[in-house]
Every structure is written in structure tokens, then in C-alpha cells.
Amino acid sequence: MKKIILLLTAFVFIKASAQTADEVIQKYATATGGLEHFKAIKTLKLAGTVSAQGNEFPLTVQIINGKAIRTDVTIMDKTIISAYKDGVGWKINPFQGSDAAVDVTGNELNDLKTQSFVASQLMDYKARGFTVELQGQEDVEGAKAYKIKLVTDDKREYTYFIDATTSMLIKSINSSTVMGQDMLVETYYKDVKDFSGLKFSTSRTQKANGQELQELHFDKFEIDPAIDEKVFDKH
């Protein structure tokens, strides 16, 4: 009888201490500063560098929250631009033989639309009509992390790993278009810093097939700067 009582007690404890996807996501949102505060941001401007194959280049990102995004990477006096506004995406890559803007479609367009929101789609999944599923825990570079699968309304799948101790996002996996090819990209988030009460990862490393694609380092975050909407228009 004592053994049965002990087993029942242990079962109750395990059940009570188990996390749900919503609980993990809520802790993540709270740890970063609160979903409502991310949504309240009107514009965001980031500056830093992108490193690839031993080379480092200046990078700027401009965002109108939920509406538009533009990234500029300057390489040898030439600029690669990716932009999105109100459902329309375009890019200029002089290293692909043309200085003319071309339309962005498919997964690449979806990626830009997702990036135009300051708040992570994970912490805002309900408002966007997405679904989530907690898939247990995994080790991520020595840290215990909750693994959450997110499915968008157009059936795209993302996997997020939330540190079980800090409640911060430390890794994500999704299918992305890189150099014209769709591939599974792993992004590792590090060097979290506080900007006006909101926490952002200032260092991100992206890998595909075990190989490092690029590293992003941001050293400047401007919240609600003036941004001319015309910079997002195709030209």
C-alpha cells in the first residue's frame, strides 16, 4: 500500500510540474520584455555586420512593425538589398549579374513577411492563427531546452528551442531559401542584451547541413526612429 501511495504521489508531482506549450511561450514572452511591448513598437532599425567565409560586411535592417522590412549588405562598394512591404517583396543583387530589382516569391517572400514583425511569431502565434505543439526537451549546446513545433496557416513548419532555465530562445529550425535554394536552416541565438526594457539576441549563427552559412552581429538597436516608407518600395 505504501508503494502504491508513493507512486501515486510521484505521478501527481510529475503531472503538476509538466509544462504546456502555452506556459513555455508565456515565460519566453515575459523573459524578453512582454509581447504587448514588442507589438507597441512602430519602427526598428538595426546596424551591425554579417560574416561569411571569413569576410565581414556592414549590415543594416529597417522595419515598420508588421508592414515592411529592408536589409542592406554592402560588399566592395556594392549593396545587396532585400525588401518587403504590404505583401510585395523584391531584391537587388549586383553579384548575380544585375543591378535591377527582381520580385521575391515563395518561401523567400514568406520569410521577409515573417521578419517584418518585431515580435517573434512564436510568442504571437495565436493572433496569427498558427498552431503549436510541445515536443518535449532536447539538449542544445549543453543547455536543456523545450522543443516547440509551430505550423503556420499556410502549413510551413518551424521548430523553436526555449532554454528551460532562462526561458530565452536559443535555437530555431525552418526551411528557408538561401542563394535560390530551399534548405533546412538552423539559427542559434546568443549574446542577449537589453534595449529599452526589451531583450534582443545580438549574435546569430545560421547553419545548413552542418555547415556555417553566416553570422549576424548587431551592435545598434534604435526603437521607433523615423523611417521613410519609400525605402521599401521597389525601384
C-alpha positions in Angstrom: 0.0 0.0 0.0 2.8 2.4 0.9 4.4 1.8 -2.5 1.1 2.5 -4.3 0.7 5.8 -2.4 4.3 6.8 -3.2 3.8 6.0 -6.9 0.5 8.0 -7.0 2.2 10.9 -5.2 5.1 10.8 -7.7 2.6 10.7 -10.6 0.8 13.8 -9.3 4.0 15.7 -8.8 5.2 14.9 -12.3 1.9 15.9 -13.8 1.7 19.1 -11.9 5.3 20.1 -12.8 4.9 19.3 -16.5 4.9 22.4 -18.8 2.5 23.1 -21.6 3.4 24.9 -24.9 1.5 28.0 -23.8 3.2 28.1 -20.5 6.7 27.8 -22.1 5.8 30.5 -24.7 4.4 32.8 -22.0 7.6 32.5 -20.0 9.6 33.2 -23.1 7.5 36.3 -23.9 7.8 37.6 -20.3 11.6 37.0 -20.2 12.1 39.1 -23.3 10.0 42.0 -22.1 6.4 41.2 -23.0 4.5 40.6 -26.2 2.5 43.8 -25.8 5.6 45.9 -25.7 7.0 44.3 -28.9 3.7 45.0 -30.6 3.8 48.6 -29.4 7.0 49.3 -31.4 6.3 51.2 -34.6 9.7 51.1 -36.2 13.0 49.4 -35.6 16.4 50.0 -37.0 19.4 47.7 -36.5 23.0 48.0 -37.6 25.8 45.5 -37.4 27.8 43.1 -39.6 27.3 39.8 -41.4 30.2 37.4 -41.7 30.6 34.7 -44.2 33.6 32.6 -45.4 36.0 34.7 -43.3 34.7 38.1 -44.6 32.8 40.7 -42.7 30.4 43.2 -44.2 28.2 46.1 -42.9 24.6 45.3 -42.4 21.5 47.5 -41.7 17.9 46.4 -41.2 14.9 48.7 -41.2 11.5 47.6 -40.1 8.0 49.1 -39.9 6.4 46.7 -37.5 4.2 44.1 -39.3 4.3 46.1 -42.5 7.7 46.3 -44.1 11.4 45.3 -43.8 14.5 46.1 -45.7 18.1 44.7 -45.3 21.2 46.2 -46.9 24.5 44.4 -47.0 27.4 46.4 -48.5 30.2 44.3 -50.2 33.0 46.0 -52.1 31.1 49.2 -52.7 28.0 47.3 -53.9 24.8 46.7 -52.0 22.6 43.7 -51.8 19.1 44.7 -50.9 16.1 42.6 -49.8 12.8 44.4 -49.1 9.2 43.7 -48.4 6.1 45.9 -47.9 2.4 45.0 -47.7 2.7 41.6 -49.4 5.2 42.6 -52.1 8.9 41.6 -51.9 11.9 42.5 -54.1 15.7 42.3 -54.1 18.7 43.6 -55.8 21.9 41.5 -56.0 24.6 43.0 -58.3 26.7 39.9 -57.7 24.1 37.9 -59.7 24.7 40.0 -62.8 22.1 42.7 -62.5 21.5 46.0 -60.7 17.8 45.8 -61.4 15.2 44.9 -58.8 13.5 41.5 -59.2 10.4 40.2 -57.5 10.6 37.9 -54.5 8.2 35.0 -54.2 7.5 31.7 -52.4 9.4 30.8 -49.2 11.7 33.8 -49.6 8.7 36.2 -49.6 7.2 34.4 -46.6 10.5 34.8 -44.8 10.5 38.5 -45.4 6.9 38.9 -44.3 7.7 37.0 -41.0 10.8 39.1 -40.4 8.7 42.3 -40.8 7.2 41.7 -37.3 9.3 42.7 -34.4 7.7 40.1 -32.1 8.6 36.5 -32.7 5.8 34.6 -34.4 6.1 32.0 -31.6 5.1 34.4 -28.9 2.3 35.8 -31.1 1.2 32.6 -32.7 -2.5 32.8 -31.6 -3.1 36.2 -33.1 -1.7 35.0 -36.4 -3.8 31.8 -36.5 -0.9 29.4 -36.1 -0.7 26.2 -34.1 2.0 24.9 -31.7 2.9 21.6 -30.1 5.3 21.0 -27.3 7.6 18.1 -28.3 9.5 17.5 -25.0 13.0 18.6 -24.2 16.4 18.4 -26.1 20.0 19.4 -25.3 21.1 22.4 -27.3 24.8 23.1 -26.9 24.8 21.8 -23.3 21.5 23.5 -22.3 18.2 21.8 -21.6 15.6 23.3 -23.9 11.9 22.9 -24.6 11.2 21.9 -28.2 8.1 23.5 -29.8 6.8 22.9 -33.3 4.9 25.8 -34.9 2.8 25.4 -38.0 1.7 28.5 -39.9 -1.7 28.9 -41.6 0.0 28.0 -45.0 1.4 24.8 -43.4 5.0 26.0 -43.1 6.8 24.3 -40.1 9.2 25.9 -37.7 10.9 24.3 -34.6 11.9 26.5 -31.7 14.1 25.7 -28.7 13.5 27.6 -25.5 16.1 27.4 -22.7 14.5 25.6 -19.8 16.4 27.8 -17.3 16.4 31.3 -18.8 13.2 30.9 -21.0 15.1 32.6 -23.8 15.1 31.4 -27.4 18.4 29.7 -28.2 17.7 27.9 -31.5 15.2 27.7 -34.3 14.9 25.4 -37.4 13.0 26.2 -40.6 13.0 25.7 -44.3 14.5 28.8 -46.0 15.6 30.0 -49.4 19.4 30.5 -49.5 21.0 31.6 -52.8 18.0 30.4 -54.6 17.8 27.0 -53.0 15.4 25.8 -50.3 17.2 24.2 -47.4 16.7 23.5 -43.7 18.4 26.3 -41.8 19.4 26.2 -38.1 19.7 29.5 -36.3 21.5 29.8 -33.0 20.7 32.9 -30.8 23.3 34.3 -28.4 24.5 37.5 -26.6 21.1 38.7 -25.4 21.1 42.4 -24.5 18.5 44.8 -23.1 17.3 47.7 -25.2 14.7 50.0 -23.6 13.5 47.1 -21.5 13.2 44.6 -24.4 15.7 41.8 -24.8 17.2 41.0 -28.2 19.7 38.4 -29.3 22.6 40.4 -30.8 24.5 37.5 -32.2 23.0 34.8 -34.5 24.7 32.0 -36.3 23.0 30.2 -39.2 23.9 26.7 -40.4 22.7 24.3 -43.1 23.7 20.7 -43.5 26.1 21.1 -40.6 28.0 23.9 -42.4 28.0 27.5 -41.2 26.3 29.9 -43.6 26.8 33.2 -41.9 27.0 35.1 -38.6 25.0 38.2 -37.8 26.2 40.6 -35.2 24.1 43.7 -34.2 25.7 46.4 -32.1 23.0 49.1 -32.5 19.2 48.9 -32.0 17.1 52.0 -32.5 13.5 51.8 -31.3 10.9 54.0 -33.1 13.3 56.0 -35.3 11.9 58.0 -38.2 11.9 55.8 -41.3 10.8 56.9 -44.8 8.3 54.3 -46.2 9.6 55.0 -49.7 12.8 53.0 -49.0 10.7 49.8 -49.0 9.2 50.5 -52.4 10.6 48.6 -55.5 12.9 50.8 -57.6 
